[in-house]
């Protein structure tokens, strides 16, 4: 049983989308942090590719981060941002670029073995 608004739509639908977006941001940010830390230990890689344009924008301009509703979310994303900024310092020629998911065979392969 769900609540319905005046037009027959669930009024919490927007909240669900927002929560999913936050989970996606959390997952992608954590994955990028992990990749950067791994590269520092095992490779001289300076270039990273990701299939989310919004994350690239958020990394390049911290003001692009979305509004978060709880102090815990704000704290977590500030913490993640600081870690990524610190890691960027370790990569003098740091580059991050967009790669469409359909062209990212390596990520698909890794995801399939995880």
MOHU-V845277 format. One record per backbone hydrogen bond with DSSP energy under -1.0 kcal/mol. NH is the residue of the N-H (numbers start at 1). CO is the residue of the C=O. Records with the same first field share a line. If there is no record, write none. Layout:
NH->CO  CO
//
This chain:
5->9
8->5
13->10
16->12
17->13
18->14
19->15
20->16
21->17
22->18
23->19
24->20
25->21
26->22
27->23
28->24
29->25
30->26
31->27
32->28
33->29
34->30
35->31
36->32
37->33
38->34
39->35
40->36
41->37
42->38
43->39
48->95
50->97
56->52
57->53
58->54
59->55
60->56
61->57
64->61
65->62
74->70
75->71
76->72
77->73
78->74
79->75
80->76
81->77
82->78
83->79
84->80
85->81
86->82
87->83
88->84
89->85
91->88
94->91
95->46
97->48
99->50
103->100
104->101
105->103
108->104
109->105
110->106
111->107
112->108
113->109
//
